[in-house]
């Protein structure tokens, strides 16, 4: 998602949801692999367990790997996905340079 001041990266599952963990029910571990670099980060679980917000540092790492045409492996509990970088750099460039969407709804409070 691209707004005026930020870019947000979300992971969305189309399978079974990931249950809330303990002791922090909104934090789910994410293993990220790119080239020889592997680390574990956290993602923030949204209600329902199928949408997750990626933290800024991890988001930047993933985007930079894909821009350099390096595949990225993302692993959540019960899920693993290889992200193919083919065509990412040009798509991302168009995405970033397209005017962001403004919310046309103004609430009175």
Phi and psi restraints in degrees (value plus and minus 20) as a CYANA .aco file:
   2 UNK   PHI    -140.0  -100.0
   2 UNK   PSI     101.8   141.8
   3 UNK   PHI    -137.8   -97.8
   3 UNK   PSI    -194.7  -154.7
   4 UNK   PHI     -78.6   -38.6
   4 UNK   PSI     -59.7   -19.7
   5 UNK   PHI    -132.7   -92.7
   5 UNK   PSI     -28.5    11.5
   6 UNK   PHI    -161.8  -121.8
   6 UNK   PSI     142.4   182.4
   7 UNK   PHI    -145.8  -105.8
   7 UNK   PSI     107.2   147.2
   8 UNK   PHI    -134.7   -94.7
   8 UNK   PSI     118.4   158.4
   9 UNK   PHI    -132.0   -92.0
   9 UNK   PSI     107.7   147.7
  10 UNK   PHI    -139.3   -99.3
  10 UNK   PSI     128.6   168.6
  11 UNK   PHI    -128.5   -88.5
  11 UNK   PSI     112.4   152.4
  12 UNK   PHI    -146.0  -106.0
  12 UNK   PSI     106.8   146.8
  13 UNK   PHI    -118.1   -78.1
  13 UNK   PSI     119.8   159.8
  14 UNK   PHI    -128.8   -88.8
  14 UNK   PSI      -8.3    31.7
  15 UNK   PHI    -130.0   -90.0
  15 UNK   PSI    -168.5  -128.5
  16 UNK   PHI     -88.6   -48.6
  16 UNK   PSI     125.2   165.2
  17 UNK   PHI     -90.4   -50.4
  17 UNK   PSI     139.5   179.5
  18 UNK   PHI    -115.5   -75.5
  18 UNK   PSI     105.4   145.4
  19 UNK   PHI     -87.8   -47.8
  19 UNK   PSI     133.0   173.0
  20 UNK   PHI     -83.8   -43.8
  20 UNK   PSI     121.1   161.1
  21 UNK   PHI    -115.9   -75.9
  21 UNK   PSI     158.5   198.5
  22 UNK   PHI    -146.0  -106.0
  22 UNK   PSI     126.4   166.4
  23 UNK   PHI    -106.3   -66.3
  23 UNK   PSI     -27.1    12.9
  24 UNK   PHI    -133.1   -93.1
  24 UNK   PSI      76.4   116.4
  25 UNK   PHI     -83.8   -43.8
  25 UNK   PSI     -41.4    -1.4
  26 UNK   PHI    -113.1   -73.1
  26 UNK   PSI     -27.7    12.3
  27 UNK   PHI    -124.5   -84.5
  27 UNK   PSI     103.9   143.9
  28 UNK   PHI    -142.1  -102.1
  28 UNK   PSI     115.2   155.2
  29 UNK   PHI     -90.8   -50.8
  29 UNK   PSI     120.6   160.6
  30 UNK   PHI    -146.9  -106.9
  30 UNK   PSI     101.6   141.6
  31 UNK   PHI    -113.9   -73.9
  31 UNK   PSI     109.7   149.7
  32 UNK   PHI    -140.0  -100.0
  32 UNK   PSI     109.4   149.4
  33 UNK   PHI    -147.9  -107.9
  33 UNK   PSI     110.0   150.0
  34 UNK   PHI    -169.5  -129.5
  34 UNK   PSI      98.2   138.2
  35 UNK   PHI      39.8    79.8
  35 UNK   PSI    -148.7  -108.7
  36 UNK   PHI    -112.6   -72.6
  36 UNK   PSI     -15.1    24.9
  37 UNK   PHI    -120.2   -80.2
  37 UNK   PSI     108.1   148.1
  38 UNK   PHI    -155.6  -115.6
  38 UNK   PSI     112.0   152.0
  39 UNK   PHI    -172.3  -132.3
  39 UNK   PSI     144.2   184.2
  40 UNK   PHI    -131.9   -91.9
  40 UNK   PSI     113.4   153.4
  41 UNK   PHI    -144.7  -104.7
  41 UNK   PSI    -191.3  -151.3
  42 UNK   PHI    -143.4  -103.4
  42 UNK   PSI     135.4   175.4
  43 UNK   PHI    -143.4  -103.4
  43 UNK   PSI     134.0   174.0
  44 UNK   PHI    -118.1   -78.1
  44 UNK   PSI     101.1   141.1
  45 UNK   PHI     -97.9   -57.9
  45 UNK   PSI     110.2   150.2
  46 UNK   PHI    -109.5   -69.5
  46 UNK   PSI     141.3   181.3
  47 UNK   PHI     -74.0   -34.0
  47 UNK   PSI     113.8   153.8
  48 UNK   PHI      82.9   122.9
  48 UNK   PSI     -43.9    -3.9
  49 UNK   PHI      55.8    95.8
  49 UNK   PSI      -1.3    38.7
  50 UNK   PHI    -139.9   -99.9
  50 UNK   PSI     -22.9    17.1
  51 UNK   PHI    -149.1  -109.1
  51 UNK   PSI     117.1   157.1
  52 UNK   PHI    -157.1  -117.1
  52 UNK   PSI     117.0   157.0
  53 UNK   PHI    -114.7   -74.7
  53 UNK   PSI     109.0   149.0
  54 UNK   PHI    -107.4   -67.4
  54 UNK   PSI     115.3   155.3
  55 UNK   PHI     -87.0   -47.0
  55 UNK   PSI     134.3   174.3
  56 UNK   PHI     -76.0   -36.0
  56 UNK   PSI     -64.7   -24.7
  57 UNK   PHI     -83.9   -43.9
  57 UNK   PSI     -62.0   -22.0
  58 UNK   PHI     -88.9   -48.9
  58 UNK   PSI     -59.9   -19.9
  59 UNK   PHI     -77.3   -37.3
  59 UNK   PSI     -67.5   -27.5
  60 UNK   PHI     -81.4   -41.4
  60 UNK   PSI     -62.5   -22.5
  61 UNK   PHI     -81.5   -41.5
  61 UNK   PSI     -67.1   -27.1
  62 UNK   PHI     -81.1   -41.1
  62 UNK   PSI     -67.2   -27.2
  63 UNK   PHI     -82.5   -42.5
  63 UNK   PSI     -63.4   -23.4
  64 UNK   PHI     -83.8   -43.8
  64 UNK   PSI     -61.6   -21.6
  65 UNK   PHI     -80.4   -40.4
  65 UNK   PSI     -66.4   -26.4
  66 UNK   PHI     -86.6   -46.6
  66 UNK   PSI     -56.2   -16.2
  67 UNK   PHI     -85.0   -45.0
  67 UNK   PSI     -49.9    -9.9
  68 UNK   PHI    -106.6   -66.6
  68 UNK   PSI      -9.6    30.4
  69 UNK   PHI      41.2    81.2
  69 UNK   PSI      17.7    57.7
  70 UNK   PHI    -127.2   -87.2
  70 UNK   PSI     109.3   149.3
  71 UNK   PHI     -84.5   -44.5
  71 UNK   PSI     129.6   169.6
  72 UNK   PHI    -142.9  -102.9
  72 UNK   PSI     114.0   154.0
  73 UNK   PHI    -127.2   -87.2
  73 UNK   PSI     102.6   142.6
  74 UNK   PHI    -131.5   -91.5
  74 UNK   PSI     110.5   150.5
  75 UNK   PHI    -148.9  -108.9
  75 UNK   PSI      99.0   139.0
  76 UNK   PHI    -128.5   -88.5
  76 UNK   PSI     142.5   182.5
  77 UNK   PHI     -74.9   -34.9
  77 UNK   PSI      95.6   135.6
  78 UNK   PHI      68.5   108.5
  78 UNK   PSI     -22.9    17.1
  79 UNK   PHI    -158.3  -118.3
  79 UNK   PSI     126.3   166.3
  80 UNK   PHI    -168.1  -128.1
  80 UNK   PSI     119.1   159.1
  81 UNK   PHI    -164.7  -124.7
  81 UNK   PSI     113.4   153.4
  82 UNK   PHI    -112.9   -72.9
  82 UNK   PSI     104.6   144.6
  83 UNK   PHI    -115.3   -75.3
  83 UNK   PSI      95.4   135.4
  84 UNK   PHI     -98.5   -58.5
  84 UNK   PSI     106.7   146.7
  85 UNK   PHI    -100.1   -60.1
  85 UNK   PSI     -23.5    16.5
  86 UNK   PHI     -76.7   -36.7
  86 UNK   PSI     102.0   142.0
  87 UNK   PHI      59.1    99.1
  87 UNK   PSI     -21.9    18.1
  88 UNK   PHI     -84.3   -44.3
  88 UNK   PSI     -67.0   -27.0
  89 UNK   PHI     -77.1   -37.1
  89 UNK   PSI     -66.1   -26.1
  90 UNK   PHI     -90.7   -50.7
  90 UNK   PSI     -58.5   -18.5
  91 UNK   PHI     -85.0   -45.0
  91 UNK   PSI     -62.0   -22.0
  92 UNK   PHI     -85.5   -45.5
  92 UNK   PSI     -60.6   -20.6
  93 UNK   PHI     -81.0   -41.0
  93 UNK   PSI     -64.5   -24.5
  94 UNK   PHI     -83.3   -43.3
  94 UNK   PSI     -60.9   -20.9
  95 UNK   PHI     -81.4   -41.4
  95 UNK   PSI     -66.0   -26.0
  96 UNK   PHI     -90.5   -50.5
  96 UNK   PSI     -54.1   -14.1
  97 UNK   PHI    -113.7   -73.7
  97 UNK   PSI     -17.4    22.6
  98 UNK   PHI    -104.9   -64.9
  98 UNK   PSI     116.3   156.3
  99 UNK   PHI     -75.0   -35.0
  99 UNK   PSI     116.5   156.5
 100 UNK   PHI     -88.7   -48.7
 100 UNK   PSI     138.3   178.3
 101 UNK   PHI    -102.6   -62.6
 101 UNK   PSI     114.0   154.0
 102 UNK   PHI    -122.5   -82.5
 102 UNK   PSI     122.7   162.7
 103 UNK   PHI     -95.0   -55.0
 103 UNK   PSI      96.9   136.9
 104 UNK   PHI     -98.4   -58.4
 104 UNK   PSI     -26.6    13.4
 105 UNK   PHI    -114.2   -74.2
 105 UNK   PSI     107.4   147.4
 106 UNK   PHI    -133.5   -93.5
 106 UNK   PSI     100.8   140.8
 107 UNK   PHI    -110.3   -70.3
 107 UNK   PSI     124.7   164.7
 108 UNK   PHI     -98.7   -58.7
 108 UNK   PSI      -7.2    32.8
